[in-house]
Amino acid sequence: MKQTFASASFVGELTIFNAGGNKYRIATFVHYAKQIIYIKRIGTHQEYDKWGL
């Protein structure tokens, strides 16, 4: 994942993507076997700090 999306971070079972020039965060669960990404949350950087992931 990091080879394709250098800004991706791993927090527990979630993968966090930066979007909009690092203004937004997209918290996802990646099911590699099914090749599906489930979006858990989308928010600003400030909101992400409050999520407690």
OpenMM code with the backbone's topology and positions (N, CA, C; nanometers):
from openmm import Vec3, app, unit

residues = "MET LYS GLN THR PHE ALA SER ALA SER PHE VAL GLY GLU LEU THR ILE PHE ASN ALA GLY GLY ASN LYS TYR ARG ILE ALA THR PHE VAL HIS TYR ALA LYS GLN ILE ILE TYR ILE LYS ARG ILE GLY THR HIS GLN GLU TYR ASP LYS TRP GLY LEU".split()
positions = [
    Vec3(0.0837, -0.1189, 0.0000),
    Vec3(0.0000, 0.0000, 0.0000),
    Vec3(0.0881, 0.1253, 0.0000),
    Vec3(0.1927, 0.1273, 0.0820),
    Vec3(0.2801, 0.2440, 0.0921),
    Vec3(0.3530, 0.2734, -0.0396),
    Vec3(0.3770, 0.1707, -0.1202),
    Vec3(0.4441, 0.1941, -0.2482),
    Vec3(0.3552, 0.2738, -0.3432),
    Vec3(0.2260, 0.2503, -0.3368),
    Vec3(0.1316, 0.3208, -0.4235),
    Vec3(0.0867, 0.4534, -0.3626),
    Vec3(0.0611, 0.4545, -0.2321),
    Vec3(0.0130, 0.5729, -0.1621),
    Vec3(0.1111, 0.6063, -0.0509),
    Vec3(0.2100, 0.6870, -0.0821),
    Vec3(0.3166, 0.7180, 0.0139),
    Vec3(0.2640, 0.7846, 0.1411),
    Vec3(0.1524, 0.8561, 0.1320),
    Vec3(0.1011, 0.9266, 0.2495),
    Vec3(0.0116, 0.8387, 0.3367),
    Vec3(-0.0093, 0.7141, 0.2997),
    Vec3(-0.0942, 0.6251, 0.3800),
    Vec3(-0.0261, 0.5924, 0.5124),
    Vec3(-0.1050, 0.5906, 0.6181),
    Vec3(-0.0558, 0.5537, 0.7510),
    Vec3(-0.1404, 0.4387, 0.8026),
    Vec3(-0.0810, 0.3563, 0.8872),
    Vec3(-0.1523, 0.2418, 0.9422),
    Vec3(-0.1717, 0.2629, 1.0915),
    Vec3(-0.2989, 0.2598, 1.1341),
    Vec3(-0.3350, 0.2782, 1.2737),
    Vec3(-0.4216, 0.1593, 1.3117),
    Vec3(-0.3632, 0.0640, 1.3819),
    Vec3(-0.4363, -0.0576, 1.4146),
    Vec3(-0.4742, -0.1290, 1.2865),
    Vec3(-0.6015, -0.1622, 1.2717),
    Vec3(-0.6483, -0.2312, 1.1501),
    Vec3(-0.6912, -0.1333, 1.0410),
    Vec3(-0.6791, -0.0047, 1.0673),
    Vec3(-0.7211, 0.0968, 0.9703),
    Vec3(-0.6042, 0.1513, 0.8895),
    Vec3(-0.6349, 0.1949, 0.7693),
    Vec3(-0.5403, 0.2662, 0.6853),
    Vec3(-0.5938, 0.4077, 0.6705),
    Vec3(-0.5080, 0.5054, 0.7003),
    Vec3(-0.5463, 0.6456, 0.6957),
    Vec3(-0.4806, 0.7099, 0.5739),
    Vec3(-0.5619, 0.7764, 0.4926),
    Vec3(-0.5122, 0.8448, 0.3743),
    Vec3(-0.5246, 0.9951, 0.3945),
    Vec3(-0.4253, 1.0694, 0.3488),
    Vec3(-0.4325, 1.2149, 0.3451),
    Vec3(-0.4938, 1.2547, 0.2120),
    Vec3(-0.5778, 1.3560, 0.2144),
    Vec3(-0.6413, 1.4035, 0.0908),
    Vec3(-0.6494, 1.5557, 0.0944),
    Vec3(-0.6633, 1.6141, -0.0211),
    Vec3(-0.6797, 1.7591, -0.0291),
    Vec3(-0.5601, 1.8356, 0.0232),
    Vec3(-0.4409, 1.7920, -0.0137),
    Vec3(-0.3207, 1.8620, 0.0316),
    Vec3(-0.3002, 1.8528, 0.1809),
    Vec3(-0.3322, 1.7371, 0.2380),
    Vec3(-0.3150, 1.7088, 0.3807),
    Vec3(-0.4182, 1.7824, 0.4668),
    Vec3(-0.5243, 1.8331, 0.4036),
    Vec3(-0.6298, 1.9028, 0.4778),
    Vec3(-0.7336, 1.8049, 0.5333),
    Vec3(-0.7515, 1.6925, 0.4665),
    Vec3(-0.8518, 1.5939, 0.5062),
    Vec3(-0.7889, 1.4585, 0.5338),
    Vec3(-0.8581, 1.3765, 0.6142),
    Vec3(-0.8171, 1.2406, 0.6429),
    Vec3(-0.9315, 1.1465, 0.6067),
    Vec3(-0.8961, 1.0335, 0.5479),
    Vec3(-0.9937, 0.9302, 0.5162),
    Vec3(-0.9495, 0.8042, 0.5895),
    Vec3(-1.0291, 0.7606, 0.6856),
    Vec3(-0.9998, 0.6395, 0.7612),
    Vec3(-1.0699, 0.5226, 0.6933),
    Vec3(-0.9939, 0.4199, 0.6574),
    Vec3(-1.0495, 0.3069, 0.5830),
    Vec3(-1.0085, 0.1743, 0.6446),
    Vec3(-1.0868, 0.0724, 0.6129),
    Vec3(-1.0489, -0.0656, 0.6416),
    Vec3(-1.0293, -0.1324, 0.5066),
    Vec3(-0.9111, -0.1882, 0.4849),
    Vec3(-0.8792, -0.2510, 0.3572),
    Vec3(-0.8911, -0.4021, 0.3731),
    Vec3(-0.9818, -0.4621, 0.2966),
    Vec3(-0.9985, -0.6077, 0.2953),
    Vec3(-0.9212, -0.6588, 0.1739),
    Vec3(-0.7963, -0.6963, 0.1990),
    Vec3(-0.7065, -0.7318, 0.0894),
    Vec3(-0.7536, -0.8544, 0.0118),
    Vec3(-0.8061, -0.9547, 0.0794),
    Vec3(-0.8487, -1.0774, 0.0117),
    Vec3(-0.9620, -1.0503, -0.0881),
    Vec3(-1.0535, -0.9608, -0.0522),
    Vec3(-1.1660, -0.9269, -0.1401),
    Vec3(-1.1366, -0.8063, -0.2291),
    Vec3(-1.0231, -0.7404, -0.2057),
    Vec3(-0.9838, -0.6209, -0.2800),
    Vec3(-1.0897, -0.5117, -0.2714),
    Vec3(-1.1339, -0.4888, -0.1466),
    Vec3(-1.2359, -0.3879, -0.1194),
    Vec3(-1.1840, -0.2938, -0.0109),
    Vec3(-1.2104, -0.1654, -0.0288),
    Vec3(-1.1782, -0.0671, 0.0740),
    Vec3(-1.3092, -0.0131, 0.1300),
    Vec3(-1.3249, -0.0241, 0.2621),
    Vec3(-1.4428, 0.0285, 0.3310),
    Vec3(-1.4038, 0.1611, 0.3951),
    Vec3(-1.4780, 0.2655, 0.3657),
    Vec3(-1.4512, 0.3956, 0.4256),
    Vec3(-1.5223, 0.4020, 0.5593),
    Vec3(-1.4439, 0.4259, 0.6648),
    Vec3(-1.5002, 0.4352, 0.7986),
    Vec3(-1.5360, 0.5794, 0.8336),
    Vec3(-1.4442, 0.6734, 0.8020),
    Vec3(-1.4672, 0.8138, 0.8345),
    Vec3(-1.3931, 0.9036, 0.7378),
    Vec3(-1.4484, 1.0213, 0.7166),
    Vec3(-1.3816, 1.1266, 0.6411),
    Vec3(-1.3951, 1.2539, 0.7236),
    Vec3(-1.2850, 1.3247, 0.7380),
    Vec3(-1.2913, 1.4483, 0.8145),
    Vec3(-1.1691, 1.5339, 0.7919),
    Vec3(-1.1723, 1.6527, 0.8498),
    Vec3(-1.0576, 1.7425, 0.8402),
    Vec3(-0.9462, 1.6919, 0.9309),
    Vec3(-0.8295, 1.7521, 0.9161),
    Vec3(-0.7161, 1.7153, 1.0010),
    Vec3(-0.7514, 1.7399, 1.1481),
    Vec3(-0.8189, 1.8496, 1.1760),
    Vec3(-0.8580, 1.8817, 1.3135),
    Vec3(-0.9561, 1.7787, 1.3691),
    Vec3(-1.0511, 1.7338, 1.2893),
    Vec3(-1.1465, 1.6314, 1.3329),
    Vec3(-1.0751, 1.4993, 1.3578),
    Vec3(-0.9810, 1.4661, 1.2714),
    Vec3(-0.9046, 1.3422, 1.2854),
    Vec3(-0.8343, 1.3359, 1.4207),
    Vec3(-0.7809, 1.4484, 1.4659),
    Vec3(-0.7128, 1.4519, 1.5955),
    Vec3(-0.8057, 1.4134, 1.7103),
    Vec3(-0.9356, 1.4319, 1.6939),
    Vec3(-1.0334, 1.4028, 1.7989),
    Vec3(-1.0929, 1.2623, 1.7889),
    Vec3(-1.0647, 1.1898, 1.6806),
    Vec3(-1.1253, 1.0574, 1.6606),
    Vec3(-1.0790, 0.9543, 1.7614),
    Vec3(-0.9616, 0.9670, 1.8137),
    Vec3(-0.9114, 0.8713, 1.9121),
    Vec3(-0.8801, 0.7346, 1.8545),
    Vec3(-0.8292, 0.7311, 1.7335),
    Vec3(-0.7967, 0.6028, 1.6701),
    Vec3(-0.6736, 0.5458, 1.7289),
] * unit.nanometer
topology = app.Topology()
chain = topology.addChain("A")
for resn in residues:
    res = topology.addResidue(resn, chain)
    for name in ("N", "CA", "C"):
        topology.addAtom(name, app.Element.getBySymbol(name[0]), res)
